[in-house]
Amino acid sequence: MGIVVLGAVFIDIKGHSTASYIPAGRNVGTVEEVHGGVSRNVVEDIANVELRPTFVSLVDDSGIGTGVLDKLNNHKVDTRFVRRTPDGMGKWLAVFDNHGDVVASISKRPDLSEINNILDEQGDEIFKDADSIALEIDMEKDTIKRVFKYAEKYNLKVYAAVSNMSIAVERRDFLKNVECFVCNQQEAGILFMDDYSEKTPEEMQDILSKKIQGAQIKKMIVTLGGQGAVYADIDGNTGFVPARKVDVKDTTGAGDSFFAGVTIGLTYGKTMEEACEIGSTLAASVIVTSDNVCPRFLPSEFGIEIDK
């Protein structure tokens, strides 16, 4: 069945300033709506590497919800376990400056409680033939517990990202059951209650190695924006993968694509370094566009052969 992805769908409303952004002024630019959400982006990224992921999520009962499903189906995502509910999708309103960086944003989270019913009613069907699981660790605790129950039952590794680290901090104990956790430098600071904004990649490797051993996290990767990403495992192995140098148009979705690449790599036998390289390639392909997901790749481009 491939990788099972669980999490939320958002609609992103993105405004891009064509000149220097003035916070209290009137800014000329463009405004567009695109399908978003960490997990929705991740599942489409995985599908765009010609893999066949399964999505467990919700959409609302509007035409926009139908559009989300149509697009995922066109990309050959298995959407059998996506249900319609009145408050099934979130919204993210963001303003970007002329360098492609977010300067203001507001988000409205969806009600994901119906996912618990999906798991209770169809959990065995969802997970019995899966290769791995990817999820947002800041989902409801009851949902995470259900996922780990099935992961243990079917001996599946769980890979975790985050959309709201302030909520994820309350799920710290769950990170011990995750095969690899991916977040950015600011989120790592929130998790470990410190400020890493001025740390070099070399310093971050040492910090990360010590922190995850104390927290009993098996593997963790921290992205450092334009510098790249550092990784560490509980056995003391660390490394650094530099970012690819490209012209940035829109940073939205880059972290999600990186996480998708890491999940793909680790699921199908790659090392931490190789998985980060795949993630960096996907992320670089996203930030040169205003889309939230990567373009089409073949698994063979990353040395992955999948029996279909």
Backbone hydrogen bonds, N-H to C=O, Kabsch-Sander energy under -0.5 kcal/mol:
donor,donor_aa,acceptor,acceptor_aa,energy
2,G,129,D,-0.6
4,V,132,S,-2.5
5,V,3,I,-0.5
5,V,54,T,-3.2
6,L,134,A,-2.4
7,G,56,V,-1.6
9,V,88,G,-0.5
10,F,36,G,-2.2
11,I,90,G,-1.9
12,D,10,F,-0.6
12,D,34,V,-3.0
13,I,11,I,-0.5
13,I,92,W,-3.3
14,K,12,D,-0.7
14,K,32,E,-2.9
15,G,94,A,-2.6
16,H,14,K,-0.5
16,H,30,T,-2.7
17,S,15,G,-0.5
17,S,96,F,-2.2
18,T,28,V,-2.6
19,A,28,V,-0.5
25,G,22,I,-1.7
27,N,25,G,-0.6
30,T,16,H,-2.0
32,E,14,K,-2.2
34,V,12,D,-2.4
36,G,10,F,-3.5
40,R,8,A,-1.2
41,N,37,G,-2.9
42,V,38,V,-2.6
43,V,39,S,-2.7
44,E,40,R,-1.7
45,D,41,N,-2.5
46,I,42,V,-2.5
47,A,43,V,-1.9
48,N,44,E,-2.1
49,V,46,I,-1.1
50,E,47,A,-1.4
51,L,46,I,-1.5
54,T,3,I,-2.3
55,F,78,D,-2.6
56,V,5,V,-2.8
57,S,55,F,-0.6
57,S,81,F,-0.9
59,V,83,R,-2.5
66,T,62,S,-1.7
67,G,63,G,-2.1
68,V,64,I,-2.2
69,L,65,G,-2.0
70,D,66,T,-2.6
71,K,67,G,-2.3
72,L,68,V,-2.1
73,N,69,L,-2.8
74,N,70,D,-2.2
75,H,71,K,-1.3
76,K,73,N,-1.6
77,V,72,L,-2.5
78,D,53,P,-2.7
79,T,77,V,-0.9
81,F,55,F,-0.6
82,V,79,T,-1.8
83,R,57,S,-1.9
83,R,81,F,-0.6
85,T,59,V,-2.5
88,G,85,T,-1.6
90,G,9,V,-2.7
91,K,108,K,-1.9
92,W,11,I,-2.4
93,L,106,I,-3.2
94,A,13,I,-2.7
94,A,92,W,-0.6
95,V,104,A,-2.8
96,F,15,G,-3.5
97,D,101,D,-2.4
100,G,97,D,-1.8
103,V,95,V,-3.1
104,A,95,V,-1.2
106,I,93,L,-2.3
108,K,91,K,-3.1
109,R,107,S,-0.5
111,D,87,D,-2.3
112,L,110,P,-0.8
115,I,112,L,-1.9
116,N,113,S,-1.3
117,N,113,S,-0.6
118,I,114,E,-1.8
119,L,115,I,-2.5
120,D,116,N,-2.4
121,E,117,N,-2.4
122,Q,118,I,-2.7
123,G,119,L,-1.6
126,I,122,Q,-2.1
127,F,123,G,-2.4
128,K,124,D,-2.1
130,A,127,F,-1.5
131,D,2,G,-3.0
132,S,2,G,-0.8
133,I,157,K,-2.3
134,A,4,V,-3.0
135,L,159,Y,-2.2
136,E,6,L,-0.9
137,I,135,L,-0.6
137,I,161,A,-2.7
139,M,136,E,-1.5
144,I,140,E,-2.2
145,K,141,K,-2.6
146,R,142,D,-1.7
147,V,143,T,-2.2
148,F,144,I,-2.5
149,K,145,K,-1.8
150,Y,146,R,-1.8
151,A,147,V,-2.4
152,E,148,F,-2.3
153,K,149,K,-2.0
154,Y,150,Y,-2.4
155,N,152,E,-0.7
156,L,151,A,-2.7
159,Y,133,I,-3.2
160,A,180,C,-2.4
161,A,135,L,-2.3
167,I,164,N,-0.8
168,A,164,N,-2.1
169,V,165,M,-2.1
170,E,167,I,-1.4
171,R,168,A,-2.4
172,R,169,V,-1.2
174,F,171,R,-1.4
175,L,171,R,-0.8
175,L,172,R,-1.1
176,K,173,D,-1.1
177,N,174,F,-1.8
178,V,175,L,-1.0
179,E,158,V,-2.8
180,C,158,V,-1.0
181,F,219,K,-2.0
182,V,160,A,-2.5
183,C,221,I,-2.2
185,Q,223,T,-1.5
188,A,184,N,-2.4
189,G,185,Q,-1.7
190,I,186,Q,-1.7
191,L,187,E,-2.5
192,F,188,A,-2.5
193,M,190,I,-0.6
194,D,189,G,-2.5
196,Y,194,D,-0.6
199,K,196,Y,-1.7
204,M,200,T,-2.7
205,Q,201,P,-2.1
206,D,202,E,-1.5
207,I,203,E,-2.4
208,L,204,M,-3.2
209,S,205,Q,-2.3
210,K,206,D,-1.8
211,K,207,I,-2.6
212,I,208,L,-2.6
213,Q,209,S,-1.3
214,G,210,K,-1.8
215,A,211,K,-2.2
216,Q,212,I,-0.9
217,I,212,I,-2.1
218,K,178,V,-0.6
218,K,216,Q,-0.5
220,M,232,A,-2.4
221,I,181,F,-2.5
222,V,230,V,-2.7
223,T,183,C,-2.3
224,L,228,G,-3.9
227,Q,224,L,-1.8
228,G,225,G,-0.6
229,A,241,V,-2.2
230,V,222,V,-2.5
231,Y,239,G,-2.3
232,A,220,M,-2.0
233,D,237,N,-1.9
234,I,218,K,-2.5
236,G,233,D,-2.0
239,G,231,Y,-1.8
241,V,229,A,-2.9
243,A,227,Q,-1.3
246,V,244,R,-0.8
248,V,246,V,-0.5
249,K,287,I,-3.8
250,D,287,I,-1.5
251,T,100,G,-1.7
254,A,251,T,-1.8
257,S,253,G,-2.5
258,F,254,A,-2.4
259,F,255,G,-2.4
260,A,256,D,-2.5
261,G,257,S,-2.5
262,V,258,F,-2.4
263,T,259,F,-2.7
264,I,260,A,-2.6
265,G,261,G,-2.7
266,L,262,V,-2.9
267,T,263,T,-2.3
268,Y,264,I,-1.9
269,G,266,L,-1.1
270,K,265,G,-3.0
275,A,271,T,-2.8
276,C,272,M,-2.3
277,E,273,E,-2.0
278,I,274,E,-2.1
279,G,275,A,-2.4
280,S,276,C,-2.6
281,T,277,E,-2.1
282,L,278,I,-2.3
283,A,279,G,-2.6
284,A,280,S,-2.4
285,S,281,T,-1.5
286,V,282,L,-0.8
286,V,283,A,-0.9
287,I,283,A,-1.9
288,V,284,A,-0.5
289,T,286,V,-1.9
297,F,48,N,-3.1
301,E,298,L,-1.7
302,F,299,P,-1.9
303,G,300,S,-1.5
304,I,299,P,-2.1
305,E,303,G,-0.5
306,I,304,I,-0.5
308,K,306,I,-0.6
